[in-house]
Amino acid sequence: MRVGVVFGGRSVEHLVSIRSAKTVCDGVAAAGHVVVPLYADEAGCFVDVATSTRVIDEQRPHPTGSNPRASLHHLTNATLDAVFPIVHGTFGEDGTLQGLLEMLDIPYVGCSTAASAVAMDKVLSKRVFQSAGIPVVPWTSIDRAAFAARGLDDVAAFADAEALPLFVKPAVGGSSVGCVKVKDRAALVDAVAFALRFDTVALIERGVTAREVELAVLGASGGSMEASVPGEIVPGGDFYDYADKYLKNDAKLLAPAPVEDAVLDRLRATAIDAMKAIGGAGLARVDFFLLPDGSYFLNEINTLPGFTSVSMYPMLWSLSGVPLPDLCDRLVQFAVQRHADQAGTDAALRAFVASVVAGKAI
């Protein structure tokens, strides 16, 4: 198949996406497919295959234009059997790119538009997880309008009842951009104001002392899903912030992580439940806070996790017996099958409407 690998995009995770694209292109090619790299620069402009290939080879951003609409032909004329989107963060992981691909009728790897959007929004996803009976860290939220009008009045009861530290972060975003660990109640106002610079809603969470354990999930839409061996992030600083993720080299990755079998069974089941709760399919990395007593909170679900050579998602599947080429191939096959299933549904809907218009009995 001709598989388009879409990467880059309008996100603070632009460079990480370029690194992920290298791994994905290698995996898709090793699986026997034809790779068509499609880079979108930091303004959202798509470029030709030759330039896209150069970006991957040089592993650095390449400014190309300022009119994304005029560049869309690079995607629409590529004659693709499927797309492997690896645009992390906003305008790629949040359902916008998925919606574009659905409008263009192109099969794509990963979660649907709706599932991607819900997972990207920490407030919406927490509500979904809670309704599914999945434990999450106690939290509250505040939007810009309420904060501008009343300060912290709307969240004062929560903030006063919770012990320090608290974590404040934008409801929509990635890479811990805008995230602040609040150790002094006097600093909460500034932390909320800072988070609201990056999104219209700020999330305030209880701080917990816990291990950060991650599992990779893989599965077809409507089919069975699997969860990998666990991995663990050991932050190099006070918490796993942007600098710890991308600028320093102090954090440690443990894979596989030491987790008792009974606890791991529960984490695996919960990771799959979380994927199903958002209506997800294809791939996701599910992050947990694991407490010393074996209890846990689901932190978040990442529907387009990093795919660099040292990223947890492909590493965990490799350790689980699914090497990179097999992983990429399975994800592409899932995408094609889901598209075929949806085509059948669309045909049934059109036939239904036609029969009603014609006045025929259903």
N, C-alpha and C positions, 0 to 999 in steps of 0.2 A: 504494500500500500504506500501511497504518497502521504507522508505524515508531516504536517506543518508544525514546527516548534515555535510558538509565539512567545517572545520574551522582551524584557526591558520595561517600557511603559512609564506612566506618570506616577511614580511612587518613590518614597524614600528608600525602598528596597530595590531600586533599579540595578545597582551593581551586583547584589546578591542574585537577582534574576539572571544576569549575564552568566554568572558562575554556574547557576543551576542549569542553564541552557546547554552548557558544554557537556555536562554529565548526561542530560536527557538525550541530546543528539547522539552521543556515543552509544547509549543504551538502545535507542530506537534503531540505529544503524546495525548494531550487533544482533538485533532481533530479526534482521533481514528486510527491513523496510527502507524505503527511500526517504531521506530526511530533507525537508525544505525549511531552512531557518528563516524566520520572519521577525526581524527586530523592529520594535517601536521605540523611538528615542524618548528623551525625557519630556518632550512636548507632546508625545503621543502620536508622532508621525511614523508610519510604516515606511520601510525602505526595501530596496531590491535584495535578491538573494545573495548577490556578490558582496554587497556592503554588510549584510547580516552575518555572512560567514566571516568577514574580516573582524567584525566586532567580537565574535566568539573567539577567533584565533588570538586577537590582541587583548581580550579580556578587559576592555575599557569602554566607557560610553562614547557615543559618536553622535554629536548634534547634526541633524540633517535638514530640519525645516520648522515651519511654524503653523502649518495648516493640516491638521490630521485628516480632515474630510477629503482633501485633494490627494491624500496618499493611500486611501483605502483600497485602491485598485490593486496594490501589491498583495493584499489578502484575498480580494474577491476573484482575481484572475489567476490564482495560483494552482487551480485544479487539484484540490486536496481530497483525499479519502477520509481524513480525520485531522483534527488539530490537537496538539498537546500544549495547552496553555501553561506557561510557567512564569506568569507575571504575578509576583507576590504583592500583597497589600492592595491599596486602593486602585481602582480602574483595572483590576485583573482578577483579584481574589474575591471581590465583593459582589459578584454577579453581573457587573456591567459588561465585561468581555463575554461572559457566558450568554447573556441576552443577545449581544451582537451576533454571536455564532449561531444561535438558534434562529434569529431573523434571516441569516444567510443560509440556513438549512445545512450546516456543516456539523458532522459528528465531532464531539470534543471530549477529552478526558476530564474526569472529575465530577464534582457536584453540580447540580442544576443551578439555574439562576436564583431560585428561591432559597435553596439550601445554602448556597454561597453567601447570599445577603444576610441571612439569619446568623450564620456562624461568624461573620465579620463583625456584627454588632453585638458587643458584650452584654448589653442590657437585654436585647431581644433573646439572645441565646440562653442567658441565665433563666429568663422566664420560662423558656421552652424546657430546659433541663429540670427546673423545679416542678413543672407540671408533669414531667415524666418520672418524678420521684428520684431524681439523681441529685446527690448532695453537692451543693456549691457553697463557697465561702459567704457568710453573711455580708450583705451589700445594700447600698442605696444609690440613687443617682440624682443629679440636678442638671437642669438645662440653662442655657445662657440667659434666657428671658427671666427666669426665676431668680438666678444669681444676681442679675443686674438690678432687679426690683427689690429683693429682700435679703440679699447676701446669703448666709448659710442658714437662715431661719427654717427653711423647709427640710433640712437634713440635720438640724441641731440635736434632735432627740437621739438619732442613730449615733452621731459623733460623740455625744456625751456618754452614751451607754457602753460604747466599745472601748476596750483598753487599747492603748497605743502599742505598737505603731499601727497606722492606717496607710493604705495604699490608694493613691488617686491617679486615675488614668483616663484618657479619652475613651469614650464608648466605642468608637470606630477608629481603628488604627493598628499599626503593627510595629514590631521591633522595639517595643517599650518606649517609643517616642512619646514624650509628654507625661511619662509615668514618674511619680514622685513618692518616696517613702516618707511619711510624715511621722516624726518622733516627738513633736511639740505641737500642742493644740493651737498655739498662736500662728503656726505655719500653715494651717489648713486652708485659710482663705487664699493665700498666695498659690498653694498647690492646685486648688480648684481653678483659679484664674488661669494658671499656666496650662492645665489640661484643656480648658475651654478655648485656648488658642488653636487647638488642633482638631476640634470637633464641637458640635453644638451641644453635646451632652457629656458630662463628666461622671465617671463611676467612682464610688468610694467604697472600699472593701476593708474588712478586718484583716490585719496582718496575722499570719500564722507561722509558727515554727515547724517547718516540715521539709521533707525531701521533695525535689522536683523530678517526678518520674513521668516518662513519656512512653506511649505505645503507638505503633503504626497500625492503621486499619486498612484493609483491602477487600473489595467485594463489589459485585455487580448490582445494579439497580433491581430491586425485587428479588435478589438471590441471597445466597448465604454470604456471610462476611467473616473474615478472620482478623485476629489481632496478633501482633508480633511478640517477640521477646521484649522485655522492658529496657529502656535506657534511662540514664539519670544525668541531670545537669547539676554540677557542683559549682555555684557562682564563685568567681574570683574576688568579688567585692561584696558590698552590703546586700545587693540583690542582682539578679541577672538583667542588667540594664543595657541600653544601646551600646555604650562603650565596651561593656563586657562581651557583648555579642560580636562586635565588628571591629573595634579599635585596639583592644588589648588581647593578650593571649593567656589570660590568667584562669579562665573557667576550664573545668575538666568535664569530659564526657565519659561516662561509664556505660559500656555496652558489651555484653548484657549487664544490667544492673542487678545487684543481689536483692532479690525480693522473695519472700517465702512463697511456696507454691499455693497455699490457701489464699493468701492476699492477692497473688498474681491472677488467680482464677477470677476473683471478684473484679479486679481492675480490667481484665480482658472483657468480661461480660458487660461492665459499665461502659467501656469504650465503644463497644458495638451498639449498646443501647443509646448512647449519645449520638452516634452516627445515624441511627434509625430515627431518633427523635427529631432531628432537623430535616429528615428526608434525604439524607446524603447518600452518595454512591461513588464508587471509584476509589478514591484515596482520601485519607485524612490522618493527621497526627493529633492524638488526644493527650492533653497534658493534665497531670494530677498533682495535688499536694498530698503526700503520704505522711501521715502522722506516726509518732513512735509506737502508738498502741495498735497500729494496723488499720485504723480508720483512715478515710481519705475524703478529699473534696475534688471535684472536677474543676480545673482552672479554666481551660478553654479548649476549643476544637479548631484546628487549623486545616482548612480544606485545600490549600495549595502550599504544603510545607516545602522547606528548602530541599533542593536536590543537588547541592554541591557535592564534591568528592568526600567531604567530611560531615555532611548533613545526617541528622538522626534518622529520617524516614528511610532512605535507601539502605543505610547501614543496618538498621534493625531488621529489614527484610532479608538482607544478605545473611545475617546471623541466624535468621529463621529458616534458611534453606531456599530462599528465592533470590537468585542472583539478578543483577541489574538488567540484563537483556530480557530475562523472563518477566521481570516486574514491569518493564516498559511495554512489552508485548501484551501482557494481560490487561493492562490499563487501556491500551488502544483497542483491544478486542471488546472490552466492556463498553467503550464509547460507541463503537460501531453497532453493537447489539442493542444498546439503549436507543440509538437513533432509529434503527429498524422497528423496534417496538413502538416508538412514538409515531412513526410514519403510519403504522397500522391503526393506531388510535385516531390520528388525524383523518385517515380515510373513512373510518367508521363515523366520525362526526360529520364529515361532509355528506356522506350517504344519508345520514339521519335527517339533516337539514333539507336535502334535496327531496326526500320522501315526504316531509311535512309540507314543503312548498307545493309539491305536486298533488297534495291532498290524499295521499295514500295512507293506508292503515299501517301502524308501526308493528 
